[in-house]
């Protein structure tokens, strides 16, 4: 199954491929301060795929905080938070459900997720095991 979407102004687009039916997909509601302020619901499939496209690299912003193991991709024009991307290779992504055109099919109640207790190594291992692979050629088009 392939789901498409992106930010409000279409500067950042994404395509999320998964074999997990949407009703069985675990939707995470991260409890960190950044995600709570954005009311984030996120999905990932470790055997799926994510493609991200950017029309204007200048208008795409990557934000890091905490352990700085991920970059949070936001559009500078419309302000929408689209995805989180690991900074370590190979890159993996977490897709923000509200950015998907068919977001309502992800109907499973969200699971509150708390990761503040993780060490750096635990965080890297969890993301490598659970986040979705990012298409390499697309990652190279992202702004630094």
Backbone as CSV, one residue per row, in Angstrom:
resi,resn,N_x,N_y,N_z,CA_x,CA_y,CA_z,C_x,C_y,C_z
1,UNK,0.842,-1.166,0.000,0.000,0.000,0.000,0.892,1.235,0.000
2,UNK,0.512,2.217,-0.768,1.276,3.455,-0.865,0.357,4.617,-0.488
3,UNK,0.884,5.470,0.392,0.163,6.653,0.839,0.998,7.869,0.502
4,UNK,0.356,8.894,-0.039,1.075,10.101,-0.414,0.580,11.276,0.429
5,UNK,1.370,12.330,0.425,0.984,13.528,1.160,2.111,14.522,1.170
6,UNK,2.136,15.353,2.191,3.175,16.364,2.323,2.687,17.534,3.134
7,UNK,3.400,18.626,3.014,3.038,19.827,3.760,1.844,20.517,3.089
8,UNK,1.331,21.560,3.716,0.144,22.261,3.230,0.362,22.950,1.893
9,UNK,1.545,23.549,1.684,1.800,24.298,0.441,2.421,23.433,-0.661
10,UNK,2.634,22.148,-0.389,3.200,21.177,-1.343,4.672,21.390,-1.645
11,UNK,5.366,22.158,-0.826,6.806,22.282,-1.006,7.502,20.965,-0.679
12,UNK,7.032,20.297,0.371,7.589,18.998,0.758,6.533,17.945,0.498
13,UNK,6.898,16.934,-0.273,5.975,15.835,-0.558,6.561,14.547,-0.017
14,UNK,5.693,13.604,0.257,6.184,12.299,0.693,5.306,11.196,0.159
15,UNK,5.928,10.035,0.058,5.249,8.817,-0.353,5.699,7.730,0.612
16,UNK,4.748,7.119,1.293,5.011,6.112,2.319,4.466,4.776,1.831
17,UNK,5.335,3.792,1.750,4.931,2.457,1.322,5.031,1.506,2.504
18,UNK,3.959,0.739,2.713,3.902,-0.213,3.816,3.089,-1.431,3.421
19,UNK,3.392,-2.538,4.050,2.615,-3.763,3.849,1.712,-4.024,5.045
20,UNK,1.749,-3.152,6.040,0.923,-3.284,7.233,-0.417,-2.590,6.962
21,UNK,-1.538,-3.304,7.094,-2.834,-2.647,6.885,-2.989,-1.469,7.853
22,UNK,-3.599,-0.378,7.402,-3.680,0.815,8.245,-4.365,0.578,9.590
23,UNK,-5.353,-0.301,9.646,-6.028,-0.591,10.907,-5.165,-1.359,11.891
24,UNK,-4.066,-1.941,11.395,-3.136,-2.683,12.253,-1.851,-1.900,12.512
25,UNK,-1.701,-0.774,11.867,-0.500,0.041,12.022,-0.478,0.693,13.395
26,UNK,0.642,0.567,14.084,0.801,1.239,15.368,1.045,2.722,15.093
27,UNK,0.166,3.553,15.589,0.303,4.998,15.467,0.852,5.503,16.792
28,UNK,2.012,6.135,16.736,2.678,6.585,17.961,2.395,8.062,18.230
29,UNK,2.099,8.337,19.484,1.942,9.710,19.959,3.110,9.961,20.909
30,UNK,4.231,10.393,20.335,5.424,10.644,21.135,5.109,11.703,22.180
31,UNK,5.670,11.538,23.365,5.393,12.448,24.463,6.509,13.458,24.721
32,UNK,7.486,13.559,23.808,8.525,14.580,23.994,7.879,15.958,23.810
33,UNK,8.557,16.994,24.266,7.982,18.336,24.214,7.723,18.802,22.776
34,UNK,8.600,18.472,21.837,8.412,18.871,20.445,7.143,18.231,19.874
35,UNK,7.015,16.930,20.027,5.861,16.220,19.457,4.555,16.596,20.143
36,UNK,4.586,16.815,21.442,3.363,17.242,22.145,2.908,18.599,21.619
37,UNK,3.847,19.512,21.361,3.468,20.838,20.872,2.897,20.790,19.454
38,UNK,3.245,19.736,18.691,2.728,19.563,17.337,1.576,18.563,17.279
39,UNK,1.216,17.987,18.427,0.163,16.958,18.472,0.442,15.862,17.444
40,UNK,1.669,15.382,17.465,2.163,14.448,16.465,1.608,13.043,16.627
41,UNK,1.197,12.472,15.511,0.888,11.050,15.389,1.781,10.549,14.263
42,UNK,2.554,9.500,14.532,3.540,9.050,13.554,3.436,7.555,13.303
43,UNK,3.823,7.149,12.093,3.836,5.741,11.712,5.166,5.402,11.063
44,UNK,5.490,4.120,11.119,6.708,3.622,10.476,6.527,2.150,10.173
45,UNK,7.269,1.673,9.182,7.302,0.262,8.807,8.749,-0.070,8.466
46,UNK,9.415,-0.875,9.299,10.837,-1.156,9.073,11.141,-1.891,7.767
47,UNK,10.130,-2.458,7.109,10.356,-3.100,5.813,9.635,-2.359,4.689
48,UNK,9.143,-1.169,4.998,8.482,-0.338,4.002,9.474,0.602,3.337
49,UNK,8.977,1.745,2.894,9.842,2.734,2.256,9.221,4.117,2.304
50,UNK,10.069,5.134,2.350,9.619,6.528,2.335,10.423,7.281,1.287
51,UNK,9.719,8.023,0.462,10.363,8.936,-0.481,9.935,10.344,-0.094
52,UNK,10.893,11.253,-0.034,10.601,12.646,0.299,11.138,13.521,-0.821
53,UNK,10.296,14.435,-1.279,10.700,15.376,-2.311,10.559,16.800,-1.806
54,UNK,11.426,17.669,-2.277,11.399,19.075,-1.873,11.494,19.941,-3.123
55,UNK,10.516,20.830,-3.314,10.566,21.758,-4.451,11.612,22.836,-4.224
56,UNK,11.570,23.463,-3.061,12.523,24.524,-2.733,13.292,24.110,-1.482
57,UNK,14.553,23.767,-1.676,15.370,23.350,-0.537,15.506,24.474,0.484
58,UNK,15.526,25.707,0.022,15.620,26.847,0.934,14.431,26.881,1.895
59,UNK,13.270,26.424,1.437,12.054,26.485,2.246,11.791,25.221,3.059
60,UNK,12.753,24.321,3.094,12.653,23.135,3.951,13.622,23.334,5.113
61,UNK,13.171,23.054,6.302,14.004,23.250,7.477,14.152,21.940,8.242
62,UNK,15.376,21.679,8.684,15.653,20.521,9.540,15.967,21.052,10.929
63,UNK,15.298,20.501,11.918,15.483,20.944,13.295,15.963,19.761,14.123
64,UNK,16.997,19.976,14.942,17.513,18.948,15.841,17.423,19.447,17.272
65,UNK,17.202,18.516,18.200,17.236,18.863,19.616,17.591,17.614,20.406
66,UNK,17.739,17.746,21.696,18.039,16.610,22.561,19.345,15.934,22.192
67,UNK,19.290,14.637,21.919,20.478,13.870,21.559,20.937,14.132,20.122
68,UNK,20.160,14.878,19.363,20.457,15.239,17.964,20.697,14.025,17.072
69,UNK,19.912,12.979,17.285,20.013,11.765,16.473,19.025,11.774,15.308
70,UNK,18.149,12.767,15.290,17.164,12.874,14.214,16.991,14.329,13.835
71,UNK,16.543,14.524,12.605,16.198,15.851,12.115,14.701,15.859,11.854
72,UNK,14.059,16.887,12.345,12.624,17.029,12.202,12.392,17.963,11.025
73,UNK,11.773,17.443,9.985,11.617,18.148,8.723,10.334,18.971,8.730
74,UNK,10.509,20.272,8.602,9.391,21.211,8.609,9.468,22.120,7.387
75,UNK,8.319,22.556,6.920,8.283,23.501,5.806,8.361,24.920,6.361
76,UNK,9.274,25.711,5.824,9.418,27.106,6.266,8.272,27.982,5.766
77,UNK,7.601,27.561,4.695,6.528,28.376,4.126,5.235,28.200,4.916
78,UNK,4.784,26.960,5.076,3.489,26.726,5.724,3.608,26.223,7.160
79,UNK,4.813,25.875,7.608,5.037,25.494,8.993,4.717,24.068,9.362
80,UNK,4.392,23.226,8.402,3.975,21.853,8.698,5.173,20.954,8.970
81,UNK,5.047,20.142,10.022,6.022,19.113,10.389,5.648,17.851,9.622
82,UNK,6.538,17.387,8.741,6.225,16.311,7.804,6.788,14.950,8.228
83,UNK,8.044,14.943,8.703,8.698,13.667,9.016,9.896,13.911,9.921
84,UNK,10.336,12.827,10.552,11.595,12.845,11.294,12.542,11.920,10.543
85,UNK,13.806,12.336,10.428,14.801,11.576,9.678,16.005,11.311,10.557
86,UNK,16.494,10.080,10.557,17.708,9.800,11.311,18.880,10.495,10.642
87,UNK,19.863,10.869,11.446,21.043,11.517,10.872,22.107,10.488,10.509
88,UNK,22.029,9.293,11.082,23.002,8.234,10.789,22.585,7.486,9.524
89,UNK,23.572,7.058,8.760,23.302,6.261,7.562,23.193,4.796,7.962
90,UNK,22.360,4.040,7.283,21.405,4.480,6.263,20.237,5.216,6.916
91,UNK,19.788,6.266,6.246,18.723,7.081,6.816,17.404,6.331,6.867
92,UNK,16.678,6.605,7.946,15.356,6.035,8.159,14.430,7.184,8.543
93,UNK,13.125,6.982,8.392,12.176,8.061,8.632,10.971,7.602,9.437
94,UNK,10.385,8.566,10.074,9.120,8.419,10.775,8.159,9.371,10.076
95,UNK,7.023,8.891,9.624,6.073,9.688,8.845,4.987,10.251,9.758
96,UNK,4.700,11.520,9.607,3.648,12.163,10.382,2.315,11.903,9.685
97,UNK,1.425,11.205,10.388,0.150,10.754,9.818,-0.669,11.905,9.254
98,UNK,-0.741,13.028,9.959,-1.581,14.136,9.493,-1.112,14.745,8.186
99,UNK,0.078,14.379,7.716,0.570,14.863,6.425,0.161,13.951,5.275
100,UNK,-0.440,12.823,5.592,-0.869,11.886,4.554,-2.265,12.264,4.059
101,UNK,-2.461,12.175,2.749,-3.773,12.494,2.176,-4.857,11.574,2.728
102,UNK,-4.539,10.309,2.952,-5.499,9.325,3.473,-5.302,9.077,4.970
103,UNK,-5.027,10.118,5.727,-4.701,9.970,7.150,-5.795,9.298,7.960
104,UNK,-7.039,9.441,7.549,-8.149,8.891,8.330,-8.196,7.365,8.317
105,UNK,-7.508,6.709,7.375,-7.508,5.242,7.358,-6.667,4.669,8.495
106,UNK,-5.797,5.489,9.081,-4.997,5.050,10.226,-5.841,5.275,11.475
107,UNK,-6.789,4.366,11.681,-7.838,4.556,12.677,-7.529,3.953,14.043
108,UNK,-6.457,3.201,14.143,-6.117,2.586,15.419,-5.781,3.683,16.444
109,UNK,-6.250,3.491,17.685,-5.978,4.476,18.737,-4.468,4.629,18.905
110,UNK,-3.978,5.861,19.037,-2.544,6.069,19.173,-1.990,5.519,20.486
111,UNK,-0.732,5.102,20.421,-0.008,4.609,21.582,0.909,5.728,22.068
112,UNK,0.746,6.124,23.321,1.638,7.140,23.885,3.022,6.524,24.034
113,UNK,4.031,7.207,23.522,5.400,6.690,23.535,6.310,7.677,24.252
114,UNK,7.089,7.157,25.183,8.020,7.979,25.960,9.420,7.417,25.793
115,UNK,10.348,8.236,25.300,11.697,7.767,25.006,12.780,8.526,25.771
116,UNK,12.389,9.381,26.705,13.368,10.182,27.442,14.380,9.345,28.220
117,UNK,14.020,8.137,28.592,14.901,7.269,29.390,15.990,6.593,28.556
118,UNK,15.888,6.643,27.231,16.828,5.929,26.375,18.227,6.539,26.397
119,UNK,19.216,5.668,26.338,20.583,6.127,26.121,20.740,6.422,24.634
120,UNK,21.830,7.052,24.277,22.105,7.337,22.867,22.092,6.050,22.056
121,UNK,22.782,5.028,22.521,22.857,3.750,21.794,21.487,3.090,21.684
122,UNK,20.696,3.104,22.739,19.352,2.519,22.693,18.471,3.244,21.680
123,UNK,18.590,4.555,21.641,17.785,5.329,20.693,18.163,4.998,19.253
124,UNK,19.451,4.944,18.975,19.913,4.606,17.629,19.456,3.207,17.229
125,UNK,19.544,2.257,18.136,19.126,0.886,17.843,17.627,0.800,17.599
126,UNK,16.825,1.485,18.408,15.370,1.448,18.231,14.983,2.019,16.877
127,UNK,15.562,3.141,16.526,15.208,3.754,15.245,15.659,2.903,14.067
128,UNK,16.825,2.290,14.173,17.306,1.407,13.092,16.381,0.208,12.927
129,UNK,15.798,-0.260,14.018,14.949,-1.446,13.973,13.496,-1.149,13.633
130,UNK,13.012,0.062,13.923,11.575,0.312,13.787,11.175,1.388,12.795
131,UNK,12.072,2.297,12.430,11.708,3.357,11.494,11.797,2.849,10.052
132,UNK,11.219,3.578,9.130,11.109,3.187,7.731,12.328,3.634,6.930
133,UNK,12.873,2.749,6.088,14.009,3.158,5.240,13.643,4.328,4.325
134,UNK,14.562,5.272,4.220,14.395,6.424,3.345,15.102,6.129,2.036
135,UNK,14.444,6.417,0.931,15.042,6.188,-0.367,16.306,7.028,-0.484
136,UNK,17.478,6.397,-0.688,18.758,7.124,-0.668,18.856,8.286,-1.651
137,UNK,18.408,8.101,-2.897,18.568,9.190,-3.867,17.714,10.394,-3.503
138,UNK,16.616,10.172,-2.814,15.774,11.287,-2.378,16.439,12.009,-1.224
139,UNK,17.050,11.252,-0.313,17.706,11.860,0.849,18.775,12.845,0.410
140,UNK,19.452,12.558,-0.687,20.527,13.430,-1.150,19.998,14.762,-1.674
141,UNK,18.708,14.853,-1.960,18.117,16.096,-2.448,17.683,17.015,-1.300
142,UNK,17.758,16.501,-0.086,17.311,17.285,1.062,18.342,18.339,1.396
143,UNK,17.882,19.458,1.977,18.822,20.519,2.324,19.728,20.096,3.471
144,UNK,20.929,20.668,3.561,21.850,20.314,4.649,21.355,20.823,5.982
